[in-house]
């Protein structure tokens, strides 16, 4: 309603200017048309499009709010003033040159408003997906089509603004307590087929939220694909490096997917238990992935070798020293995990706990997890997160099952904020804040 009222105010002023032009149409000239168009444009931008003031110190959120306001009010204004524009262009007894000047100025002013608003949304919103950004950028000018695109973008931006504002308010309330300031720093260990990169964080928005709540964060930095033993050796060395360089004595490990197997091996067999206070595994296949067995058994040697070679060659260029695609996949099979569990015991003095989730259907996530969900469901009757079934995720003295009461479900990727998506009744950042604050409560 507030957008509609603001649009009406501006359009009323626009109508006054148009009425004046119509009343004086008998003696109108080009100069008058130019002046009238300039006045109308100025009034329109000043009275209608200027964003409302808001109480928010976050610059990015202000930009999102302003851009969204611009688009919504502009859309209302166009809808309300359309009859008057048609009157000006077609019915009114105004010289053709005057009509062209007026309509051109109005179109250009509108184009500037829409372009600046869309640009602000594309650059400031963290929730607009790549596809939405491209469609918005390329099709903002197409009548009718742009309405649906803008409505969708404004909806996403509105939810983002509300959620981020709430998170900032929550942060201000508990800022002094530093609820994530644990005794030992957090070591975040990625899963298979990913790397720790500076500008494309594997963990999405999670590390930043932990840090601003007091956490000290480090990353595993192991190769993207290798057997569990090889990855574990890299992790053991990384843990020792952190302890030696910082004097922190121990670390709290949070490991996702295969990273949980790597961490267990490092703690149990490579001496990292002396430097580990806790190990929290997230959606880790402790008992293997059923469909990994089937894929390896049913794929021809030529196909497996071709895929592995292409992957290894690519990752060497990205920084891996000796990637091993096939060993990484083989160690995720049920048989390999049974052997691992029989030879890698939990260590005394280290807290083991686990967290897991499930997808409700293939619509719970984007590609490729919507595809792998069906594979996992085909080879195992148990609920799964798109890769790992829930029973396989359970390890340690406690298991936290993430299952919000929605039809959406939570995927393997959602648990590391892979898609930077806001999911109803599930805030991935808050889940990790609670995990780490729980470690702090234990004195770890």
C-alpha positions in Angstrom: 0.0 0.0 0.0 2.8 2.5 0.8 4.3 1.9 -2.6 0.9 2.6 -4.2 0.4 5.8 -2.3 3.8 7.1 -3.2 3.2 6.3 -6.8 -0.2 8.1 -6.7 1.3 11.3 -5.3 3.8 11.5 -8.1 1.3 10.6 -10.8 -1.0 13.4 -9.6 1.7 15.9 -10.1 2.4 14.3 -13.5 -1.3 14.7 -14.4 -1.2 18.4 -13.4 1.7 19.0 -15.7 -0.1 17.1 -18.5 -3.3 19.0 -17.9 -1.5 22.3 -18.2 0.0 21.1 -21.4 -3.4 20.0 -22.7 -5.1 23.3 -21.8 -2.4 25.3 -23.6 -2.2 22.9 -26.6 -3.5 25.5 -29.0 -0.4 27.6 -28.7 2.1 24.9 -27.8 5.6 24.9 -29.2 8.6 22.7 -29.0 10.3 24.7 -26.3 7.2 24.4 -24.1 7.2 20.6 -24.7 10.8 20.3 -23.7 10.3 22.4 -20.5 7.1 20.5 -19.6 8.8 17.2 -20.1 11.8 18.3 -18.0 9.5 19.5 -15.2 7.5 16.3 -15.2 10.7 14.2 -15.2 12.2 16.1 -12.3 9.0 15.9 -10.2 8.6 12.2 -11.0 12.1 11.3 -9.9 12.1 13.6 -6.9 8.6 12.8 -5.5 8.1 9.2 -6.6 11.3 7.4 -7.1 13.4 8.8 -4.2 13.7 5.8 -1.8 12.1 6.1 1.7 14.6 6.6 4.5 15.2 3.5 6.6 17.0 2.8 9.9 19.7 0.4 8.8 23.4 0.9 9.1 24.3 -2.0 6.7 25.2 -0.4 3.4 24.5 -3.5 1.3 21.1 -4.0 2.8 20.3 -0.3 2.2 21.2 -0.7 -1.4 19.0 -3.8 -1.7 16.1 -1.9 -0.1 16.4 1.1 -2.2 16.7 -0.8 -5.5 13.6 -2.9 -4.6 11.7 0.3 -3.7 12.6 1.9 -6.9 11.3 -0.9 -9.0 8.1 -1.4 -7.1 7.1 2.3 -7.0 8.1 2.7 -10.7 5.9 -0.3 -11.6 2.9 1.2 -9.8 3.6 4.6 -11.3 3.6 3.2 -14.9 0.4 1.3 -14.2 -1.4 4.4 -12.8 -0.1 6.9 -15.4 -0.5 4.7 -18.5 -3.9 6.2 -19.4 -2.6 9.7 -19.2 0.5 8.8 -21.3 -1.8 7.3 -23.9 -3.9 10.5 -23.9 -0.8 12.6 -24.3 0.5 10.5 -27.2 -2.7 9.7 -29.1 -5.8 11.8 -28.2 -4.6 15.2 -27.2 -4.4 17.9 -29.8 -0.7 18.4 -29.3 1.9 18.8 -32.1 3.6 15.6 -33.1 7.0 16.9 -32.3 5.9 17.8 -28.8 4.5 14.3 -28.2 7.7 12.7 -29.4 9.8 14.9 -27.1 7.6 14.2 -24.1 7.4 10.4 -24.6 11.1 10.2 -25.3 12.1 12.0 -22.2 9.6 9.9 -20.1 11.0 6.7 -21.6 14.6 7.6 -21.0 13.9 8.7 -17.4 12.2 5.4 -16.8 15.0 3.4 -18.5 17.6 5.1 -16.3 15.6 4.3 -13.2 15.1 0.7 -14.1 18.7 0.2 -15.2 20.2 1.7 -12.0 17.7 -0.3 -9.9 18.4 -3.6 -11.6 22.2 -3.0 -11.5 21.9 -2.3 -7.7 20.1 -5.6 -7.2 22.4 -7.6 -9.3 25.5 -6.3 -7.6 24.2 -6.2 -4.0 21.9 -9.2 -3.5 23.5 -12.4 -2.4 20.4 -14.5 -3.1 19.7 -13.8 -6.8 20.9 -16.9 -8.6 23.1 -16.7 -11.7 20.2 -17.5 -14.0 18.0 -14.8 -12.4 20.7 -12.2 -12.7 21.3 -13.0 -16.4 17.6 -12.9 -17.2 17.1 -9.7 -15.2 20.1 -8.0 -16.9 19.1 -9.1 -20.5 15.4 -8.8 -20.4 14.5 -5.8 -18.2 13.4 -3.8 -21.2 11.0 -6.4 -22.7 7.4 -5.3 -22.0 5.3 -7.7 -19.9 8.2 -10.2 -19.6 10.1 -7.7 -17.5 7.2 -7.4 -15.1 7.4 -11.0 -14.1 11.2 -11.0 -13.9 11.2 -7.8 -11.7 8.4 -9.2 -9.5 10.5 -12.4 -8.9 13.7 -10.4 -8.2 11.9 -8.0 -5.9 10.4 -10.9 -4.0 13.8 -12.6 -3.5 15.4 -9.2 -2.5 12.6 -8.5 -0.1 13.0 -11.8 1.8 16.8 -11.3 1.8 16.4 -7.8 3.3 14.1 -9.0 6.0 16.2 -12.1 7.0 19.5 -10.2 7.0 18.0 -7.4 9.1 16.7 -9.9 11.6 20.1 -11.6 11.7 21.8 -8.2 12.3 19.4 -7.4 15.1 20.1 -10.8 16.7 23.8 -10.3 16.4 23.5 -6.9 18.1 21.7 -8.5 21.0 24.3 -11.2 21.6 27.4 -9.4 20.3 29.0 -8.8 23.7 28.7 -12.5 24.7 30.8 -13.8 21.6 28.9 -17.1 21.8 31.3 -18.7 19.2 34.5 -17.7 20.9 35.6 -21.3 21.8 38.8 -22.2 23.8 40.3 -23.8 20.7 39.9 -22.5 17.1 37.7 -24.1 14.5 39.1 -26.1 11.6 36.7 -26.4 8.7 37.3 -29.4 6.5 35.7 -29.6 3.0 34.3 -32.7 1.3 35.4 -34.4 -1.9 35.6 -32.6 -5.3 36.0 -29.2 -3.8 38.8 -27.0 -2.7 39.3 -24.2 -0.2 39.3 -21.1 -2.3 39.6 -17.5 -1.1 36.9 -15.9 -3.2 34.5 -18.8 -3.6 34.2 -20.2 -0.1 33.1 -23.8 0.2 31.1 -23.0 3.3 29.3 -20.0 1.9 28.1 -17.4 4.4 28.8 -19.7 7.4 32.5 -18.7 8.3 31.7 -15.0 8.3 28.8 -15.5 10.7 31.0 -17.6 13.0 33.8 -15.1 12.9 31.6 -12.1 13.8 30.3 -14.1 16.7 33.8 -14.6 18.0 35.1 -17.7 16.3 38.6 -18.2 15.0 38.5 -20.1 11.7 41.0 -22.1 9.8 40.6 -24.4 6.7 41.8 -27.9 6.0 43.3 -27.0 2.6 43.6 -30.6 1.5 43.4 -31.6 -2.1 39.9 -31.9 -3.7 40.1 -35.6 -4.5 42.3 -38.3 -2.9 41.9 -41.5 -0.9 41.0 -41.1 2.7 44.5 -42.0 3.9 46.2 -39.5 1.7 43.7 -36.7 2.6 44.1 -37.6 6.3 47.9 -37.2 6.1 47.3 -33.7 4.6 44.9 -32.9 7.4 47.2 -34.2 10.1 50.0 -31.9 8.8 47.6 -29.0 8.6 46.5 -29.4 12.2 50.1 -29.6 13.4 50.9 -26.5 11.4 48.0 -24.5 13.0 49.0 -25.6 16.5 52.7 -24.8 16.0 52.1 -21.4 14.4 49.4 -20.2 16.8 50.1 -22.1 20.1 46.5 -23.0 20.4 47.2 -26.5 21.6 44.2 -28.1 20.0 41.5 -27.5 17.3 37.8 -28.2 17.0 37.2 -29.9 13.6 34.0 -29.4 11.7 34.1 -31.6 8.6 31.6 -32.1 5.8 30.9 -35.2 3.7 34.1 -37.2 3.0 36.1 -34.6 5.1 34.6 -36.4 8.1 36.2 -39.7 7.1 39.5 -37.9 6.4 39.4 -36.3 9.8 38.5 -39.5 11.7 41.5 -41.2 10.1 43.9 -38.4 10.9 42.7 -38.3 14.6 42.7 -42.0 15.1 45.8 -43.3 13.2 48.0 -40.3 12.4 48.5 -38.7 15.9 46.1 -35.8 15.4 44.1 -36.8 18.5 46.7 -35.0 20.6 45.8 -31.8 18.9 42.0 -32.3 18.5 39.4 -31.3 21.1 36.3 -32.3 19.1 35.2 -33.6 15.7 31.8 -32.7 14.3 30.9 -34.4 11.1 28.2 -33.0 8.8 26.4 -35.4 6.4 29.4 -37.7 6.4 29.0 -41.2 4.8 30.4 -43.1 7.8 28.8 -46.3 6.4 29.4 -45.4 2.7 27.2 -44.4 -0.2 25.2 -47.3 -1.7 25.0 -45.8 -5.2 28.8 -45.2 -5.2 29.2 -49.0 -5.1 26.8 -49.5 -8.0 28.3 -46.8 -10.1 31.8 -48.2 -9.8 30.7 -51.7 -10.5 28.5 -50.9 -13.5 30.8 -48.3 -15.2 33.3 -49.7 -17.7 37.0 -49.3 -17.0 37.4 -47.1 -20.1 34.7 -44.7 -18.8 36.1 -44.6 -15.3 39.6 -44.0 -16.5 38.4 -41.2 -19.0 36.5 -39.3 -16.3 39.3 -39.7 -13.7 42.0 -38.5 -16.1 40.0 -35.5 -17.2 39.2 -34.6 -13.6 42.8 -35.1 -12.4 44.3 -33.0 -15.3 41.9 -30.2 -14.6 42.5 -30.1 -10.8 46.3 -30.1 -11.3 45.8 -26.8 -13.2 43.8 -25.5 -10.3 46.4 -26.3 -7.7 46.1 -29.9 -6.6 49.4 -31.7 -6.4 48.3 -35.2 -7.0 44.6 -35.6 -7.3 43.2 -39.1 -7.4 39.6 -39.2 -8.5 39.1 -43.0 -8.5 40.6 -43.5 -5.0 38.4 -40.8 -3.6 35.2 -42.4 -5.0 36.3 -45.9 -4.1 36.7 -44.9 -0.4 33.1 -43.8 -0.3 31.7 -47.2 -1.0 30.0 -49.2 1.7 32.7 -51.9 1.6 35.5 -49.4 2.1 33.7 -47.6 4.9 33.1 -50.9 6.7 36.8 -51.6 6.6 37.5 -48.0 7.8 35.2 -48.3 10.7 36.8 -51.6 11.8 40.3 -50.1 11.7 39.8 -46.5 12.8 38.6 -46.4 16.4 37.4 -43.2 18.1 40.0 -41.8 20.4 39.5 -41.0 24.1 39.6 -37.4 25.0 38.1 -36.3 21.7 34.4 -35.4 21.5 32.7 -37.0 18.5 29.3 -35.8 17.3 27.4 -35.7 14.0 24.8 -33.7 12.1 22.6 -34.7 9.2 19.7 -33.9 7.0 17.4 -35.2 4.3 15.7 -34.2 1.1 12.0 -34.9 0.7 12.1 -35.3 -3.1 14.2 -34.3 -6.1 12.7 -30.8 -6.0 14.5 -30.1 -2.8 17.7 -29.1 -4.5 19.1 -27.9 -7.8 21.3 -29.9 -10.2 23.2 -32.2 -9.6 21.7 -33.1 -6.2 18.2 -33.5 -7.7 19.7 -36.1 -10.0 21.8 -37.9 -7.4 18.9 -38.0 -4.9 17.1 -40.3 -7.3 20.2 -42.5 -7.6 20.6 -42.7 -3.8 16.9 -43.5 -3.4 17.1 -46.2 -6.0 19.9 -48.1 -4.3 18.8 -47.6 -0.7 15.3 -47.4 0.8 16.5 -45.0 3.5 16.0 -41.2 3.5 19.0 -39.3 2.0 20.3 -35.8 1.5 21.0 -36.3 -2.2 24.2 -38.3 -1.7 24.2 -39.9 1.8 21.5 -41.7 3.6 20.6 -40.6 7.1 21.7 -43.8 8.9 25.1 -43.5 7.3 25.6 -40.0 8.8 25.3 -41.0 12.4 28.5 -41.0 14.4 29.7 -40.2 17.9 27.9 -39.5 21.2 25.2 -37.5 19.6 23.4 -37.0 16.2 21.5 -33.8 15.4 18.9 -34.4 12.6 18.0 -31.2 10.6 14.4 -31.7 9.5 12.4 -28.4 9.2 8.7 -28.9 8.9 8.5 -27.9 5.2 8.1 -29.8 1.9 11.5 -28.5 0.9 13.9 -30.7 2.8 17.6 -30.0 3.4 20.2 -31.3 0.9 23.8 -32.2 1.1 24.7 -28.9 -0.4 22.3 -26.9 1.7 24.3 -28.0 4.8 27.3 -26.0 3.6 25.3 -23.1 2.2 26.4 -24.2 -1.3 23.6 -22.3 -3.1 23.5 -19.3 -0.7 19.8 -19.9 -0.5 17.4 -18.8 2.2 15.2 -21.8 3.1 12.0 -21.4 5.2 12.4 -22.5 8.8 16.1 -23.3 8.2 19.0 -20.9 8.7 22.2 -22.7 8.0 24.3 -20.0 9.5 22.4 -20.2 12.8 22.8 -24.0 12.8 26.6 -23.6 12.8 26.4 -20.8 15.4 24.6 -23.3 17.7 27.1 -26.1 16.9 30.0 -23.9 17.8 28.3 -22.3 20.8 27.7 -25.8 22.1 31.4 -26.5 21.9 32.1 -23.3 23.9 29.6 -24.4 26.5 31.6 -27.6 26.9 34.7 -25.6 27.5 36.2 -26.6 24.2 
